[in-house]
Amino acid sequence: MKSAAWLGLALFLWSAAYNINANFLPLTARDLGATSHGVGLIQGIALAGAALALLPILWLGDRFSRRSILLTAWGAGAAGTLEVALARSFSALIPGAFLMLAGGAAVPALAALATEVAPANSRRRAINGIFGALPVGLLAGSAVGGIIAQHLGNQALYLTSASLSLGAMLALLPVPASRGAAGTAAGREDPPAGTRPWVKLLLLGIPAGIAYMVLSLPSSFLTTYLREQAGLSLTGTGFVTAVLAVGQVGWSALFAVWPGETGQAEVGLGPARFRFGQGTLLALTVCLAANALFGLLFPAGGTVGAVIALLLRGALFSLQPLGLALVSELTGTGAGLTGRYSLLALVMAAALAAAPVAAGFIYAAHPTWPFAIAGAAALAGTLVLIALRAVSRPVS
């Protein structure tokens, strides 16, 4: 339990640092003269750095200590944040932006650890509970970051972020180092007979990556929209954006206890058979429906509408732990779990890197279009999952 508490503290501190960087990088780019295209480009560079960091972790994640992987990735993020703090031009932001979000690449190693220590019959709930520390950090980072940026400036903002990253690294030190290959009783669980885990992962990951890119179109322009269209101050933008974290915490808590483990279902896709938890599919359906409503409400105008929309948008965060739970249900939790999680994360990271670049052009054409497109995609995904539930058959 002490190790879990230290890990929770480390995740909270790292998440606060990460979300200061992710939320305020577009405003920093604007302050240094970036156009809408430049705002999208610099965020795409930051997310591309995180995506590329996944490549070595894809191979190393099941061979070396997960704690070492976290320390290395978080240290790279702290170094990039310090470079951003010193930048005095848009071009000078590029190398720091490339490194500052690298810590996100270590999440698959963390997720594999969380998965392997969780009992198979409550894995989805356990993963959601552990990942609940991340939006709490977003809440703190968004709210406090707005105050620091408003009163002390961008340099102080990023120096605070780097300090939080260093604190997260120190909080990891009491956590025992563990090798992904060692596993536990849960970690040695084999996939169902006759399955091809990597084939199933690709069949799931490619369409999921495309869908996630479209759903992520508004993410890079939430603060920009609140500043330029709604006319909020930096402090107001920080506090309204913090509502997103409140929603994330709420959705994480919800899926940590509900829906219950309602049994397994199976559906065929050509010669392949996919078995998954019915509770997981129901939770994913609810997440997409909430984001369909977000796409309708956020650009409708008014602070109240934005607050309600961001509470709904918080469900997007739960797609990550729910997706991890779905992968473990489809492929088992045996050898190579960190690698499979890393491959899925690489697809998602590539989608996140492409989303702000595409959104920059869409936002420049019309500020409400990224939200409308994401909302329509979420609605389509909701209908697809409802259809899957209808054609699947319960299995014992």
FENTA-V453013 format. One record per residue. N is the residue number from 1. RES is the residue in one letter. PHI is phi in whole degrees, -180 to 180 (NA if undefined). PSI is psi in radians with two decimals (none if undefined). D_FIRST is the distance of its C-alpha to the first C-alpha in Angstrom with 1 decimal. Layout:
n: <N;N>
res: <RES;RES>
phi: <PHI;PHI>
psi: <PSI;PSI>
d_first: <D_FIRST;D_FIRST>
This chain:
n: <1;2;3;4;5;6;7;8;9;10;11;12;13;14;15;16;17;18;19;20;21;22;23;24;25;26;27;28;29;30;31;32;33;34;35;36;37;38;39;40;41;42;43;44;45;46;47;48;49;50;51;52;53;54;55;56;57;58;59;60;61;62;63;64;65;66;67;68;69;70;71;72;73;74;75;76;77;78;79;80;81;82;83;84;85;86;87;88;89;90;91;92;93;94;95;96;97;98;99;100;101;102;103;104;105;106;107;108;109;110;111;112;113;114;115;116;117;118;119;120;121;122;123;124;125;126;127;128;129;130;131;132;133;134;135;136;137;138;139;140;141;142;143;144;145;146;147;148;149;150;151;152;153;154;155;156;157;158;159;160;161;162;163;164;165;166;167;168;169;170;171;172;173;174;175;176;177;178;179;180;181;182;183;184;185;186;187;188;189;190;191;192;193;194;195;196;197;198;199;200;201;202;203;204;205;206;207;208;209;210;211;212;213;214;215;216;217;218;219;220;221;222;223;224;225;226;227;228;229;230;231;232;233;234;235;236;237;238;239;240;241;242;243;244;245;246;247;248;249;250;251;252;253;254;255;256;257;258;259;260;261;262;263;264;265;266;267;268;269;270;271;272;273;274;275;276;277;278;279;280;281;282;283;284;285;286;287;288;289;290;291;292;293;294;295;296;297;298;299;300;301;302;303;304;305;306;307;308;309;310;311;312;313;314;315;316;317;318;319;320;321;322;323;324;325;326;327;328;329;330;331;332;333;334;335;336;337;338;339;340;341;342;343;344;345;346;347;348;349;350;351;352;353;354;355;356;357;358;359;360;361;362;363;364;365;366;367;368;369;370;371;372;373;374;375;376;377;378;379;380;381;382;383;384;385;386;387;388;389;390;391;392;393;394;395;396>
res: <M;K;S;A;A;W;L;G;L;A;L;F;L;W;S;A;A;Y;N;I;N;A;N;F;L;P;L;T;A;R;D;L;G;A;T;S;H;G;V;G;L;I;Q;G;I;A;L;A;G;A;A;L;A;L;L;P;I;L;W;L;G;D;R;F;S;R;R;S;I;L;L;T;A;W;G;A;G;A;A;G;T;L;E;V;A;L;A;R;S;F;S;A;L;I;P;G;A;F;L;M;L;A;G;G;A;A;V;P;A;L;A;A;L;A;T;E;V;A;P;A;N;S;R;R;R;A;I;N;G;I;F;G;A;L;P;V;G;L;L;A;G;S;A;V;G;G;I;I;A;Q;H;L;G;N;Q;A;L;Y;L;T;S;A;S;L;S;L;G;A;M;L;A;L;L;P;V;P;A;S;R;G;A;A;G;T;A;A;G;R;E;D;P;P;A;G;T;R;P;W;V;K;L;L;L;L;G;I;P;A;G;I;A;Y;M;V;L;S;L;P;S;S;F;L;T;T;Y;L;R;E;Q;A;G;L;S;L;T;G;T;G;F;V;T;A;V;L;A;V;G;Q;V;G;W;S;A;L;F;A;V;W;P;G;E;T;G;Q;A;E;V;G;L;G;P;A;R;F;R;F;G;Q;G;T;L;L;A;L;T;V;C;L;A;A;N;A;L;F;G;L;L;F;P;A;G;G;T;V;G;A;V;I;A;L;L;L;R;G;A;L;F;S;L;Q;P;L;G;L;A;L;V;S;E;L;T;G;T;G;A;G;L;T;G;R;Y;S;L;L;A;L;V;M;A;A;A;L;A;A;A;P;V;A;A;G;F;I;Y;A;A;H;P;T;W;P;F;A;I;A;G;A;A;A;L;A;G;T;L;V;L;I;A;L;R;A;V;S;R;P;V;S>
phi: <NA;-64;-63;-63;-65;-64;-65;-62;-63;-61;-64;-61;-65;-64;-64;-61;-65;-59;-80;-59;-64;-67;-77;-103;-58;-62;-70;-64;-62;-60;-61;-95;95;-73;-80;-59;-65;-67;-61;-65;-66;-67;-71;-63;-65;-62;-74;-65;-61;-65;-65;-68;-64;-69;-61;-67;-67;-55;-92;-85;-59;-104;-119;-128;-58;-65;-63;-63;-64;-63;-62;-66;-67;-68;-65;-63;-64;-64;-63;-63;-64;-63;-66;-63;-60;-93;-67;-123;-149;-61;-64;-71;-73;-61;-63;-66;-61;-64;-97;-66;-104;-61;-60;-62;-69;-84;-60;-58;-64;-63;-65;-63;-62;-62;-67;-72;-88;-92;-60;-59;-82;-140;-64;-61;-64;-65;-63;-64;-65;-67;-72;-63;-67;-69;-68;-63;-66;-62;-58;-68;-64;-67;-71;-69;-60;-62;-66;-64;-63;-67;-104;-119;98;-67;-62;-63;-59;-77;-66;-63;-62;-63;-64;-64;-63;-64;-62;-63;-65;-65;-67;-75;-59;-74;-79;-60;-71;-135;-95;-61;-72;-71;67;-132;-59;-68;-69;-92;-62;-91;-70;-57;-59;84;-92;-120;-55;-71;-65;-63;-64;-68;-62;-81;-72;-65;-64;-65;-64;-63;-64;-67;-61;-67;-63;-88;-52;-75;-59;-78;-123;-64;-68;-63;-64;-64;-77;-89;-100;-86;74;-80;-74;-61;-63;-63;-61;-62;-72;-67;-63;-63;-59;-58;-67;-59;-62;-63;-62;-62;-67;-61;-63;-61;-78;-75;-124;-148;-75;-68;-75;-98;97;-101;-135;-135;-140;-98;-131;65;-78;-88;-117;-114;-114;-149;-78;-63;-63;-64;-66;-63;-63;-62;-63;-63;-59;-68;-62;-62;-76;-64;-67;-58;-60;-83;-85;-59;-83;-70;106;93;-66;-62;-62;-65;-64;-62;-62;-70;-61;-69;-61;-55;-65;-61;-59;-70;-62;-68;-64;-67;-64;-64;-62;-64;-62;-65;-70;-80;-117;81;-123;-80;-58;86;-62;-61;-63;-67;-62;-66;-64;-63;-64;-64;-63;-65;-66;-62;-64;-67;-69;-77;-59;-67;-66;-64;-66;-60;-71;-67;-64;-65;-71;-163;-60;-88;-64;-57;-72;-65;-65;-63;-63;-65;-65;-64;-64;-62;-63;-59;-66;-64;-68;-62;-65;-61;-63;-71;-95;-77;-124;-63;-130;-85>
psi: <-0.62;-0.70;-0.72;-0.68;-0.76;-0.71;-0.70;-0.73;-0.76;-0.76;-0.71;-0.85;-0.77;-0.72;-0.70;-0.76;-0.82;-0.75;-0.43;-0.83;-0.87;-0.70;-0.58;-0.11;-0.76;-0.65;-0.64;-0.73;-0.71;-0.79;-0.49;0.26;0.24;2.50;3.10;-0.67;-0.69;-0.65;-0.79;-0.67;-0.79;-0.60;-0.63;-0.66;-0.76;-0.77;-0.52;-0.65;-0.74;-0.68;-0.75;-0.56;-0.38;-0.43;-0.89;-0.58;-0.55;-0.65;-0.65;-0.32;-0.52;0.22;-0.43;2.98;2.27;-0.58;-0.71;-0.67;-0.78;-0.77;-0.73;-0.82;-0.74;-0.59;-0.70;-0.69;-0.69;-0.71;-0.75;-0.66;-0.69;-0.66;-0.70;-0.66;-0.52;-0.12;2.41;0.13;2.84;-0.76;-0.55;-0.27;-0.41;-0.93;-0.70;-0.73;-0.60;-0.54;-0.43;-0.43;0.23;-0.47;-0.45;-0.40;-0.33;-0.08;-0.66;-0.66;-0.72;-0.75;-0.66;-0.72;-0.79;-0.69;-0.77;-0.45;-0.12;2.40;2.51;-0.56;-0.04;0.52;-0.79;-0.74;-0.73;-0.76;-0.75;-0.66;-0.75;-0.75;-0.18;-0.33;-0.45;-0.84;-0.41;-0.67;-0.64;-0.73;-0.84;-0.76;-0.74;-0.80;-0.89;-0.63;-0.69;-0.73;-0.78;-0.77;-0.68;-0.74;-0.42;-0.27;2.99;-0.64;-0.78;-0.63;-0.86;-0.49;-0.67;-0.74;-0.78;-0.66;-0.69;-0.68;-0.74;-0.68;-0.67;-0.70;-0.70;-0.66;-0.37;-0.42;-0.65;-0.18;2.21;2.39;2.38;2.55;2.34;-0.55;-0.36;-0.87;-3.07;-2.98;-0.74;-0.61;-0.34;0.13;2.28;2.65;2.81;2.59;2.47;0.04;2.77;1.65;-0.77;-0.62;-0.80;-0.65;-0.73;-0.72;-0.57;-0.75;-0.66;-0.95;-0.58;-0.66;-0.75;-0.78;-0.70;-0.60;-0.79;-0.74;-0.48;-0.03;-0.76;-0.29;-0.70;-0.15;0.29;-0.90;-0.65;-0.75;-0.76;-0.62;-0.83;-0.56;-0.76;-0.29;0.48;2.69;3.01;-0.76;-0.78;-0.71;-0.75;-0.77;-0.69;-0.71;-0.55;-0.40;-0.57;-0.72;-0.65;-0.77;-0.72;-0.75;-0.78;-0.79;-0.68;-0.77;-0.70;-0.85;-0.21;-0.33;-0.30;2.59;2.78;2.99;1.72;0.34;3.07;2.66;2.80;2.48;2.54;2.49;1.63;-2.30;-0.22;2.53;2.30;2.18;2.32;2.88;2.30;-0.62;-0.66;-0.78;-0.66;-0.75;-0.72;-0.68;-0.77;-0.70;-0.81;-0.68;-0.70;-0.67;-0.44;-0.73;-0.63;-0.83;-0.47;-0.70;-0.68;-0.84;0.06;-0.32;2.61;2.50;-0.68;-0.79;-0.68;-0.69;-0.84;-0.75;-0.72;-0.57;-0.72;-0.68;-0.47;-0.39;-0.39;-0.61;-0.66;-0.23;-0.54;-1.03;-0.57;-0.67;-0.68;-0.74;-0.70;-0.73;-0.75;-0.56;-0.64;-0.60;-0.07;3.13;0.52;-2.70;2.47;0.21;-0.77;-0.67;-0.72;-0.74;-0.67;-0.69;-0.77;-0.74;-0.60;-0.73;-0.78;-0.70;-0.68;-0.68;-0.73;-0.61;-0.62;-0.54;-0.86;-0.54;-0.83;-0.71;-0.52;-0.74;-0.71;-0.75;-0.68;-0.58;-0.76;2.17;-0.42;-0.23;-0.70;-0.63;-0.71;-0.74;-0.78;-0.70;-0.72;-0.71;-0.70;-0.69;-0.75;-0.74;-0.66;-0.78;-0.66;-0.77;-0.62;-0.71;-0.70;-0.73;-0.59;-0.61;-0.16;2.81;2.39;2.53;2.69;none>
d_first: <0.0;3.8;5.4;5.0;6.3;8.8;9.8;10.4;12.4;14.2;15.2;16.5;18.6;19.9;20.8;22.7;24.6;25.3;26.6;28.8;30.4;30.8;32.1;34.5;35.8;38.6;39.7;39.8;41.9;44.2;44.6;45.7;48.3;46.7;48.4;46.6;46.9;45.4;42.4;41.7;42.4;40.1;37.1;38.1;38.1;34.6;33.2;35.3;33.6;30.2;31.8;33.4;30.1;28.9;31.6;30.3;26.7;28.2;29.3;26.7;23.6;23.6;25.0;23.0;19.6;18.0;16.8;20.5;21.6;19.6;20.8;24.4;24.6;23.2;25.5;28.4;27.7;27.8;31.1;32.6;31.7;33.5;36.5;36.7;36.6;39.8;41.6;44.9;46.2;45.1;45.6;43.5;40.5;40.6;38.9;36.1;35.6;35.4;32.3;30.5;28.7;27.9;24.2;24.3;25.3;21.9;20.3;21.3;19.2;16.2;17.3;17.8;14.3;13.1;16.0;15.6;12.1;13.3;15.7;19.3;20.3;17.8;17.4;19.3;17.2;13.9;15.6;17.1;14.0;12.4;15.9;16.3;15.1;18.4;21.0;19.5;20.4;23.7;24.4;24.0;25.9;28.8;29.4;29.1;30.8;33.8;34.3;34.1;36.5;38.9;39.2;38.3;39.1;37.7;37.3;35.0;33.0;32.3;31.7;29.0;27.5;27.7;26.0;23.0;22.8;22.8;20.1;17.9;18.8;17.9;14.4;14.0;15.0;11.9;10.4;11.9;15.1;15.7;19.0;19.7;22.3;20.1;18.1;16.4;18.2;17.8;18.8;22.0;23.2;26.8;28.7;31.4;34.6;37.2;35.2;35.4;32.0;33.4;36.5;34.6;32.3;35.5;37.1;34.2;33.5;37.0;37.9;34.4;34.9;38.3;37.1;34.2;36.7;38.9;36.1;35.0;38.6;38.0;34.7;36.5;39.0;37.1;37.5;40.9;42.1;40.8;42.7;45.8;46.4;44.8;45.7;42.5;41.8;39.1;37.1;37.9;36.9;33.5;32.8;34.2;32.2;29.1;29.8;28.9;25.3;25.4;26.7;24.0;21.2;23.2;23.8;20.2;19.2;22.3;21.6;18.0;19.6;23.2;25.3;24.2;24.3;28.1;29.0;30.4;33.6;35.8;38.4;40.8;41.8;44.8;44.0;40.2;38.1;34.9;32.4;29.7;27.7;30.0;27.1;26.4;30.1;30.5;27.7;29.4;32.7;31.5;30.2;33.6;35.5;33.7;34.7;38.3;38.5;37.1;39.9;42.4;41.2;40.2;43.6;45.4;45.5;44.2;41.0;40.1;40.5;38.4;35.5;35.6;36.0;32.9;30.8;32.0;31.6;27.8;27.8;28.7;25.2;23.9;26.4;24.2;21.0;23.5;25.6;22.8;22.2;26.0;26.3;23.8;25.8;29.0;28.3;25.5;22.4;24.1;25.3;26.0;23.4;22.7;26.5;27.2;24.7;26.4;29.8;29.0;27.6;30.8;32.9;31.1;31.3;35.0;35.5;33.9;36.1;39.2;38.5;39.2;42.3;43.7;42.7;44.5;47.8;47.1;46.2;49.3;51.4;50.0;46.9;46.0;46.4;42.9;41.5;44.1;43.6;39.8;40.3;42.9;40.7;37.9;40.4;41.7;38.2;37.6;40.8;40.1;36.8;38.6;41.2;38.7;37.2;40.8;41.8;38.7;38.8;36.0;35.0;33.5>
